[in-house]
Amino acid sequence: MRIHLPNSAFLGNIDPFLQSFDSSDSSRLEITANKKWISIHPVVLSMVAALGLNVKTQNIHCEELEATSAHYLERMGLFKLLQIKSSIKIIEHEPAGRFIPLTIINNSKDLTNFISEIVPMLHLEPKQAEPIKYIMSELVRNVLEHSCSKIGAVVSAQYYKKSNTIRMGVVDTGVGIKKTINESYIAPTHLEALKLALTPGITGTTRKEGGTEFNAGAGLFFIKSIAKINRDFFVIYSGNAMYKLLKSAQGMEHIRLHADPFQDKHSKREDLPFWEGTVVGIDISLDATKEFSALLDAIRDIYIKTIKERKKEKYRGPRFI
C-alpha cells in the first residue's frame, strides 16, 4: 500500500487524497509526503494510522519528512503508534494544546474513558462538549458493535483556532458498511449501502422499521444531521464509495432535514481505491453550535416521522379476504 500526505487534505478537498491512495499489497505500507508543507484533517491521520496498524513494523517505510509542518504528525502520535523512528522535534503552538492524539479504542471501557477525557483535552464549554461527545460516542460504538475490526477504532481530533472548528476522524479496517447492511437489506453497491446506513431507522441488525431497542439505526443519520444544521462537512467512505455532505448556504434561516441523504446538498463517488472498513470525518463549527437538546429534538422529529411513514407504506398494500 502507498499513501501520500499532500500539502492540504481536509473534508472539502479530500477527493484527490483518497483517489491517490494505493491499496495494493496490503502487507507493506509506504508513507510519502509533500516536501514543503503538510496540512491534513485528523481523519487523514487516522487513516494512515489504521493502515499501519495492520502491517508489520518492519514493512512500514516512511520517507524522511522535510516539511517544517511535519511536527504535527509527531505531536499527534503517528510515529509512536506505528513504532516508526523519528527525528522530528515537536513545536508547540498552544502550550495547553487543543487536540486528541491518535487513540485506539477496543472496548466499551476504553470508550467511556475516552469520552470523559474529551472535554479537558479540547477545553470545551458544556454547550460545545455535548455534540462532540455524542458524535464520538456514536461513531466509535458503531465500530465496536458492527465492524469486526481487529484494531478497534482509530480516532483523533483537532481544534482549529482560525475557523473555531473541531475536526474529528474515526476509522476502522473492519468488514465495511456494505457487508453490515447486507445482513438485513439488499445493497448491491457500496454507495447504495452508504445511502441505507445514513437513512433513519435502517440498521444491519434487523429489517424491523426503526431497528431494535438496542440499535435504532439512528446514529449516522443524527450525526449527518448535526453537521447539516451547523453547516459543516461530513464524509463517510467505505469500499469504493464516498458520500460527502456539503455545507448549506449561509443566510438560510431554516434548514430542512431529509430522510434520504441524496436529497441533501452532497457529492458522491464510487470509483475510489477500495477501503477495507469505514472512514468517517466530520467538522463541527463551535460558532454555529446550536443548543444540543433542541438540535436533537429537531432531528428526532424527522426520524420519528420517517419511521411512521415507512411503516404506513409497508402495510398499505391490498388485502385479500
C-alpha positions as CSV (number, residue, x, y, z in Angstrom):
1,M,0.0,0.0,0.0
2,R,1.1,3.6,-0.6
3,I,-0.4,6.7,0.9
4,H,0.8,10.3,0.3
5,L,0.2,13.2,2.6
6,P,-0.4,16.3,0.5
7,N,0.1,19.9,1.3
8,S,-3.7,20.1,2.1
9,A,-6.3,17.5,2.7
10,F,-9.4,18.5,4.5
11,L,-13.0,17.3,4.1
12,G,-13.8,19.9,1.5
13,N,-10.9,18.9,-0.8
14,I,-10.3,15.3,0.3
15,D,-11.2,13.7,-3.1
16,P,-7.7,14.0,-4.6
17,F,-6.1,12.5,-1.5
18,L,-8.5,9.5,-1.5
19,Q,-8.0,9.0,-5.2
20,S,-4.2,8.8,-4.8
21,F,-4.3,6.1,-2.2
22,D,-2.8,2.8,-3.4
23,S,-4.5,-0.2,-1.7
24,S,-2.5,-2.9,-3.5
25,D,-0.1,-5.2,-1.5
26,S,-1.6,-4.9,2.0
27,S,1.5,-6.5,3.5
28,R,3.5,-3.3,3.1
29,L,2.9,0.4,3.7
30,E,4.9,3.3,2.1
31,I,4.2,6.8,3.5
32,T,5.3,9.8,1.5
33,A,4.5,13.5,2.0
34,N,4.7,16.9,0.4
35,K,8.2,18.4,0.8
36,K,7.2,21.9,1.7
37,W,4.0,21.7,3.8
38,I,1.6,19.2,5.4
39,S,-1.8,20.3,6.5
40,I,-4.3,17.5,6.9
41,H,-7.6,16.7,8.6
42,P,-7.4,14.3,11.6
43,V,-9.4,11.7,9.6
44,V,-6.4,11.6,7.1
45,L,-4.1,10.9,10.1
46,S,-6.4,8.2,11.4
47,M,-6.5,6.5,8.0
48,V,-2.7,6.4,7.9
49,A,-2.5,5.0,11.4
50,A,-5.2,2.4,10.7
51,L,-3.3,1.2,7.6
52,G,0.0,1.0,9.5
53,L,-1.5,-1.0,12.4
54,N,-2.4,-3.8,10.0
55,V,1.2,-4.0,8.7
56,K,4.3,-5.3,10.5
57,T,6.5,-2.5,11.7
58,Q,9.5,-3.7,9.6
59,N,7.3,-3.4,6.5
60,I,6.4,0.2,7.0
61,H,8.5,2.8,5.2
62,C,8.1,6.5,5.9
63,E,10.3,8.8,3.9
64,E,12.4,11.4,5.6
65,L,9.9,14.3,6.1
66,E,11.3,17.7,5.1
67,A,8.2,19.9,5.7
68,T,8.5,22.1,8.7
69,S,4.9,21.3,9.5
70,A,5.7,17.6,9.9
71,H,5.9,18.1,13.7
72,Y,2.1,17.8,13.6
73,L,2.5,14.1,12.8
74,E,4.8,13.7,15.8
75,R,2.6,15.7,18.1
76,M,-0.5,13.6,17.1
77,G,1.4,10.4,17.9
78,L,1.6,8.8,14.5
79,F,5.3,7.7,14.7
80,K,4.9,6.5,18.3
81,L,1.8,4.5,17.4
82,L,3.4,2.8,14.4
83,Q,6.7,2.4,16.2
84,I,8.5,4.4,13.5
85,K,11.7,6.2,14.4
86,S,11.5,10.0,14.0
87,S,13.9,12.8,14.5
88,I,11.2,15.5,14.3
89,K,11.0,17.9,17.2
90,I,7.6,19.0,18.4
91,I,6.8,22.7,18.0
92,E,4.0,23.7,20.4
93,H,1.8,26.5,19.1
94,E,-0.5,26.3,22.1
95,P,1.0,25.4,25.4
96,A,-2.2,23.8,26.6
97,G,-2.9,22.1,23.3
98,R,-6.4,21.5,21.9
99,F,-6.2,18.2,20.2
100,I,-6.8,14.5,20.8
101,P,-3.8,12.5,19.6
102,L,-4.3,9.2,17.7
103,T,-6.1,6.9,20.1
104,I,-7.1,3.2,19.8
105,I,-10.4,2.2,21.3
106,N,-11.1,-1.5,21.6
107,N,-14.0,-1.8,24.0
108,S,-16.7,0.0,25.9
109,K,-14.4,0.7,28.9
110,D,-11.9,2.4,26.5
111,L,-14.8,4.4,25.0
112,T,-16.1,5.5,28.4
113,N,-12.6,6.7,29.5
114,F,-12.1,8.4,26.2
115,I,-15.3,10.4,26.3
116,S,-14.5,11.6,29.8
117,E,-11.2,13.0,28.5
118,I,-12.6,14.9,25.5
119,V,-13.7,18.0,27.5
120,P,-10.3,18.6,29.2
121,M,-8.3,17.8,26.2
122,L,-10.2,20.1,23.8
123,H,-11.0,22.7,26.5
124,L,-14.7,22.8,25.6
125,E,-17.6,24.6,27.2
126,P,-20.6,22.4,28.2
127,K,-22.7,23.7,25.3
128,Q,-19.9,22.8,22.8
129,A,-19.0,19.5,24.5
130,E,-22.3,17.7,24.2
131,P,-22.5,17.3,20.4
132,I,-18.8,16.4,20.3
133,K,-19.2,13.7,22.9
134,Y,-22.3,12.4,21.2
135,I,-20.7,12.2,17.8
136,M,-17.6,10.4,19.0
137,S,-19.5,8.0,21.2
138,E,-21.9,7.0,18.4
139,L,-19.2,6.6,15.8
140,V,-16.9,4.5,18.0
141,R,-19.9,2.4,19.2
142,N,-20.7,1.6,15.6
143,V,-17.1,0.3,15.1
144,L,-17.2,-1.8,18.3
145,E,-20.6,-3.3,17.5
146,H,-20.6,-3.8,13.8
147,S,-17.2,-3.5,12.1
148,C,-15.4,-6.6,13.5
149,S,-12.2,-4.5,13.2
150,K,-9.2,-6.3,14.6
151,I,-7.5,-3.0,15.5
152,G,-10.7,-1.4,17.0
153,A,-11.5,2.3,16.3
154,V,-8.7,4.7,15.4
155,V,-9.7,8.2,16.5
156,S,-8.2,11.7,16.5
157,A,-9.4,15.3,16.7
158,Q,-8.0,18.8,16.4
159,Y,-9.2,22.3,17.3
160,Y,-8.5,24.9,14.6
161,K,-8.4,28.4,16.1
162,K,-8.8,30.3,12.9
163,S,-12.1,28.8,12.0
164,N,-13.1,27.9,15.6
165,T,-13.8,24.4,14.5
166,I,-13.3,20.9,15.9
167,R,-12.4,18.4,13.2
168,M,-12.7,14.7,14.0
169,G,-11.9,11.4,12.4
170,V,-12.9,7.8,13.3
171,V,-11.5,5.0,11.2
172,D,-11.6,1.2,11.2
173,T,-10.4,-1.6,9.0
174,G,-13.3,-4.0,9.5
175,V,-15.9,-5.6,7.3
176,G,-17.2,-2.3,5.9
177,I,-20.7,-0.8,5.6
178,K,-21.9,-2.9,2.7
179,K,-21.4,-6.3,4.5
180,T,-23.0,-4.9,7.6
181,I,-26.1,-3.5,5.8
182,N,-26.5,-6.7,3.7
183,E,-27.1,-8.6,6.9
184,S,-30.7,-7.3,6.7
185,Y,-31.1,-5.3,3.5
186,I,-30.0,-5.7,-0.1
187,A,-27.3,-3.2,-1.1
188,P,-25.8,-4.2,-4.4
189,T,-23.2,-1.5,-4.3
190,H,-21.1,0.2,-1.7
191,L,-22.7,3.6,-2.5
192,E,-26.2,2.1,-2.0
193,A,-25.0,0.7,1.3
194,L,-23.8,4.2,2.4
195,K,-27.2,5.6,1.5
196,L,-29.0,3.0,3.5
197,A,-26.7,3.4,6.5
198,L,-27.4,7.2,6.5
199,T,-31.2,6.6,6.3
200,P,-33.1,6.9,9.6
201,G,-34.4,3.7,11.1
202,I,-32.3,1.3,8.9
203,T,-29.7,-0.9,10.6
204,G,-27.9,-4.1,9.5
205,T,-29.1,-5.9,12.7
206,T,-32.7,-6.2,11.7
207,R,-35.3,-5.4,8.9
208,K,-37.7,-4.1,11.5
209,E,-38.6,-0.4,10.8
210,G,-36.9,1.7,13.4
211,G,-34.5,-1.0,14.4
212,T,-34.5,-2.6,17.8
213,E,-34.4,-1.4,21.4
214,F,-30.6,-1.6,21.3
215,N,-29.9,-0.4,17.7
216,A,-32.4,2.0,16.2
217,G,-30.5,2.8,13.0
218,A,-30.3,6.5,14.1
219,G,-26.6,7.2,14.8
220,L,-25.2,8.1,11.4
221,F,-28.4,10.0,10.5
222,F,-28.2,12.0,13.7
223,I,-24.5,12.8,13.1
224,K,-25.0,13.8,9.5
225,S,-28.0,16.0,10.6
226,I,-25.9,17.7,13.3
227,A,-23.3,18.6,10.6
228,K,-26.1,19.8,8.3
229,I,-27.8,22.1,10.9
230,N,-24.4,23.6,11.8
231,R,-23.5,24.0,8.1
232,D,-20.4,21.7,8.4
233,F,-18.8,18.9,6.3
234,F,-19.4,15.2,6.9
235,V,-17.7,12.4,5.0
236,I,-18.2,8.7,5.0
237,Y,-16.0,6.3,2.9
238,S,-16.3,2.5,2.7
239,G,-15.4,0.0,0.0
240,N,-15.0,2.1,-3.2
241,A,-17.7,4.6,-2.3
242,M,-17.8,8.0,-0.6
243,Y,-20.6,10.3,0.5
244,K,-19.8,13.9,1.3
245,L,-22.3,16.3,2.9
246,L,-21.6,19.7,1.6
247,K,-22.1,23.0,3.5
248,S,-25.5,24.5,3.4
249,A,-25.7,28.1,2.1
250,Q,-25.4,30.9,4.7
251,G,-28.4,33.1,5.1
252,M,-30.9,30.2,5.3
253,E,-32.9,30.7,8.5
254,H,-34.4,27.2,8.4
255,I,-32.5,24.1,7.2
256,R,-34.7,21.2,6.1
257,L,-33.6,17.7,7.2
258,H,-34.1,14.9,4.7
259,A,-34.5,11.2,5.4
260,D,-32.9,10.4,2.1
261,P,-29.2,11.6,2.3
262,F,-29.2,12.0,-1.5
263,Q,-31.7,14.9,-1.2
264,D,-29.2,16.9,0.9
265,K,-26.6,19.0,-0.8
266,H,-23.8,16.5,-1.3
267,S,-21.3,14.8,-3.6
268,K,-20.8,11.1,-4.0
269,R,-18.3,8.8,-5.7
270,E,-18.0,5.0,-6.3
271,D,-14.7,4.9,-8.2
272,L,-12.2,5.3,-5.3
273,P,-9.5,2.8,-4.2
274,F,-11.0,0.1,-2.1
275,W,-11.0,0.8,1.7
276,E,-11.4,-2.3,3.9
277,G,-13.6,-0.9,6.7
278,T,-15.1,2.5,7.2
279,V,-13.8,6.1,7.4
280,V,-15.8,8.9,8.9
281,G,-14.7,12.5,9.1
282,I,-16.8,15.5,10.5
283,D,-16.3,19.1,11.2
284,I,-18.2,21.0,13.9
285,S,-18.0,24.8,14.0
286,L,-18.1,26.0,17.6
287,D,-19.5,29.4,16.5
288,A,-22.6,27.7,15.0
289,T,-23.2,25.0,17.6
290,K,-26.9,25.1,18.4
291,E,-28.4,24.2,21.8
292,F,-27.8,20.4,21.8
293,S,-31.2,19.4,23.3
294,A,-33.1,21.5,20.8
295,L,-30.9,20.2,18.0
296,L,-31.6,16.5,18.9
297,D,-35.3,17.2,19.3
298,A,-35.4,18.6,15.7
299,I,-33.6,15.6,14.4
300,R,-35.6,13.2,16.4
301,D,-38.8,14.6,15.0
302,I,-37.9,13.9,11.4
303,Y,-36.6,10.4,12.4
304,I,-39.9,9.5,14.1
305,K,-41.9,11.0,11.2
306,T,-39.9,9.0,8.7
307,I,-40.4,5.7,10.5
308,K,-44.1,6.2,10.8
309,E,-44.4,7.0,7.1
310,R,-42.4,3.9,6.1
311,K,-44.5,1.7,8.4
312,K,-47.7,3.1,6.9
313,E,-46.4,2.5,3.4
314,K,-45.4,-1.1,4.3
315,Y,-48.9,-2.0,5.4
316,R,-50.8,-0.1,2.8
317,G,-50.8,-2.9,0.3
318,P,-54.0,-4.7,-0.9
319,R,-55.7,-7.1,1.5
320,F,-57.4,-10.2,0.1
321,I,-60.2,-11.8,2.1
